[in-house]
């Protein structure tokens, strides 16, 4: 039995507006190391978005290297880390030759091939190809085959795979690539895994909403998401990164699982439990897996209040969190009330007034998805909220003329 830890979306260096999350990241990564040690993990999969930006800070880079050294038990426990859409492919792979000597393998470019051979720690790379590696652990007989699918945009994928047809769906392109690798390397005599950083959904089902803190993976090959059916049937477990909520996208033909980010990084993730996944794998058998809840870091909450006393009481009862406060009021939040709320808690990220309308009118309420609407639609929503009726054609034409001016 091989025990594997699946984690993703560390986003090292991530901030929550003006608030640094670095100390929380140190705590939660320490917790992940402890889980790996307590569970006697054989292999770690890190499924992309290692950093939060293409040019991470020195502190974020140092935290990564120190964490991976300890997570790898100084080279005794291999780590496979791929890049995500927040990562620079060049930056992620830069330390690979040195890290590889400790059993830490960074993979971010589809034209990269991990060198074969035996390392000093006893780990052996039996076979490798573009987008694939086969690992032999000294304590286990069955080799581990891993299809590697780091994020790459449509232009890079066509560069790597030689695809000329601009209308060809990326789903077809990737499915063919992965199936060719699986057919060549992934027979039933080993443990067959997939690690990828893409937006996956089950065909025919409504896609999961991408978190506010994520750069949406859109317009790739004319599609918005890959299907779990694109993953080869030989695969026993697909370790996914990109979506920040723990969930299993599908269980058939292969378990395809998002492990979640280790911390909540936006208020769209408020109240979520964060996880790492422990996978139990053997050749020729279905895998079993369990989610371990992470306890470190400040939780995020969205709270709505309509009086100052309740607001202050809740803030006093919940000191260790970040909170987005919506405050209902008939007018704007007065300076005294605002000062009292902000002084009561060091983790208030947003204080949003909810202006109540007179005569029973409802206030205009915008959702995140409304921000993708065009200016005309937003104007109509606003006008209806203010006047209780839709704007007439003359007003619409006047508004169009105004927004068309420089």
GIQUI-V553821 format. One line per field, one symbol per residue. ss: DSSP state (2 for helix, 1 for strand, 0 for the rest). burial: + if it has 9 or more other C-alpha atoms within 8 Angstrom, else -. A space follows every 50 residues. Layout:
BEGIN
ss: ???
burial: ???
END
This chain:
BEGIN
ss: 01111110000100110011022222222222222222000011111000 10000002222222222222200000011111000000222222022222 00011110000000001100000111111001111100000001111110 00022222222000000002222222222222222000001111111001 10000000000000000001001001122200000011111000001111 00001111000000002220000111111110000001111111000011 11111002222222222000111111111000002222222220000111 11111002220000000222220022222222222220000022222222 222200
burial: -+++++++++++++++---+++-++++++++++--+----++++++++++ ++++-+---++-++--++++++-++++++++++++++++-+++-++--++ ++++++++-+-++--+--+---++++-++-+++++++--+-+++++++++ ++-+--++----+----++++++++--++-++---++--+++++++++++ ++--------+-----+--+++++++++-+++-+++++++++++++-+++ ---++++++++++++++-++---++++++++++---+---+--+-+++++ ++--++-+-+++--++--+-+++++++++---+---++--++-++-+++- +-+++++-----+------------+-+-++++++-----+----+--++ ------
END
